[in-house]
Amino acid sequence: MLLVAAALLTASMHSLGVVEVPDVPPAHAAPAAVAVVAPRHPAPVPVATGGHTGVEDVATAGGRAFLDGLGALDADELGRAAADRRVVETVQDDPPSAATVARWWVGLHGDERDLLLRCAPSVVGNLDGVPYAVRDVANRATLMTGLADDDTGAAEAAMLGQVRDSLVHEPGDPQRYLVTLDTRGSGRAAISIGDLDTAADVTVVVPGMFFTVTGQMTDFTDTANDLSREQATLAPLATAGGGSGSGVAVVAWMGYRTPDLSNILSLGLAETGAVRLERAVDGLRERPVDPPRLNVVAHSYGSTTAMIALASGRMTADTLTVLGSPGSDVRSAADLAVTDGEVFVGGAHSDPIAGSGYFGTDPGGASFGSTVLDLAGGVQDAAGDVFRRPVGHNDYLEPGTASLHDVALIGIGRGDLVREQVRRGDHDGDSVVGATPDMYLVRPQDLQPRD
């Protein structure tokens, strides 16, 4: 057990594409730790009636009453509310449901929405149920205000600078949208590659240990962009996605605090992260366009987080792919709210975490009921292979890997092609089913991994 823990520490020190430990801000600039706030509103607290609604009423309200109270504030009061710690905690830690927010937002007049967006962007930008394009505008306003504020501390400025850099996209790549921004403590953020308001296929990528906004947000967003490119290349193979939507979007979701050396052996952050992931997916389910096909791709400790969420009864996904997973207390794929047959597990050669079952059951075990990706064949490419197999714990979503290609196929509804690659005749003597030529739609950059 101790050997596995040591491997877990060592293998997770780097992101999927980052090879350095995140820079530590100067000690004098370190932000105060922020405790996770438990839900403060077991039932909506009604806003005062028969008189003027003020900031105090909003700060102590919950559910629809919280939203209605916001809508009743004037410009000055909205500004004060957005800076009130209690309001921030409600929005970030205990918000109304996405369905409640969506109904509220649709019911507002245009000038009411404009006032909220102008005076309380940090509130509007982090409410699941508000259109993602609106949230992007709001969160970018918060971002730029923070960067321009002389009172912003060095640690927070570094975090915001990383987010700003993460929003830059190459010509020809999809627009990037800032859909979550929480500047408290070590921060939380989520950036979408592509339009979440209209995409037929949405893939949410959940990171593992030692990921921080300040240390890895730019690289993590670029990794999401690599997956988006791979999906775009495979678009001719895609099956029909969600309803009337079109195109793909990939979310670099650093929406929870990941473990560090002080809490690496605990499941507490996974459990808190699972609740936040449930809310993020809830928002996608409530968008005005038909809900997308929803794919979750989770690496390392993020896979534990995702499986907790999908076993909670509060979240569903069309597909789940876990990579380098240390396991969870979920015993079977049947216990996950994922479409039957659409749970995939990848373990690379020389990955000490994959298959360890450190946090419980190994999702790649024979009894779990998942499809195990054909990734662990060895360091050297097999003769004739178009893609190389990943090596180690942090190579899964690198361009040119079989794992990135498989994840992209799953994300466009072609898990059947992935299963063809791994299906073996254990009982009837059949050989491995060969891949069809149209599975290998490869771009030059796939064979030239990003530095």
Steps between C-alpha positions, in 0.01 A plus 500: 500500500782740586673423171183583313469827695857589411432428134187710519703791634775468242296431189253780559754776549451619143202581283412314180738723309693695764835385626564753775364538849279811520681815609433584862406865557720698739411432861387855563254475209349162585120526518317390809358148482130488423297225662237323294169640615225249569156587363362782712143493373310178568193685370459831315490797733237750386613849418326768701166598358302819536815716494821566315722197437857572606841336489445342842182329377685351203801397709281291731273352231525183296342333198260705288471763774874571463456558127189712534678708761789562264257612232346752738827681583607826338844551348677609819347221704593241238861611518499464878326164480755365255776590749318349799669182622166333571371565150823369349473183710141444386590539133814287516412239763123476539327647193141450389451211259575557133131452415404771751765736365398436138134581571599815690735623226245447223242694702719811534461801270795591282588807706492290820745253349724784383503651850594168660771439243645848544485527879536141621699308236659270758150384595358460148814327372481214748131409498431174318186561298612835358597468129869420462569788263365738765709332770809540282441876467439533875802295606731680257385829654584366848833374370604831346383700801712281727806533278464879487441542875808627683372336818504151350761295684792335323364147536157593365657702217706195401186287499308751288794533262496124444127512423550792260773309316278190487238690300734569208430269206685433178353619169263235369434348842159544667420795722576450869239586764565574868209324671621488862726733696549483877791707630478384861793308641680296235216575257273305269439548129344331199564589136308360206651436160195561282147622564326324788171667411476315168739201491349160427788323677649637822797338673590606854863424592562457874861526625675311774741585781722807521306699241462867589368792299827689549719206412325310221195682360665601173642155428179329610299721263741421218446131574125552464574676171699197379199280572271745321726490193499121501121494523473751215723279286274202570178695438417306180466188715274659762158365580209737562560700817264672737178621339529813287853591611800490268877479535711405799620672815760386753512643853826530692323470834723596791185555700616341825802514726727207425714332767854601591755343733297593807183310404596257225366194683156646571179469301360822644597715200363237260166506679484881494616501138230250409230740622651782295521274194136405544405869491709566190333213314160615627566831327567326170176306533304826541629696201235640258610274212437127545743344750825378341646155501698532822838331532717500811875436468678478834866448585650355818330641815254671265369156406420434865317834513303425183396152611377634834289754309360242261408265784323773699167483318524873419700489176494304176737472205482340159859377527770481765869447425744469791876509446764396752234445765580418864145366537204591719241335725277437196492124450358469149432697183134420562515727805590800284234712331666454161344358185534122498827386346650852490749481789859485373822456698856572389823392665833580336822302503706588812215687668526404870158645582282330239365174636619567856150520646648731762171670580290186463397296198709514182261603217717304258451175688331209327195512726435875466335477159690771311670500162876499557684701234786329317777728629744297707671293230849634562733792451577434135235555234377183336584466133243682293343691789389848404497628859751436777385356830529730802773442759481585869236689694491831314508414130138409428379813322815588312466546120591189306396254771251219454334613822424851370362347180280256696370773730412711196313212337303441819416871520337504157288195570729238343582287799408208276820555300704501821338176613587342166866569569497328839246219445670163524359151457559370851226241464470417134856524377443801275796727439510871573266690271702729275449874489335643189702748289259786564583486872842645424425856400833642603638852482874578484490657847375171643837351420692799637414534870489848644814602691 
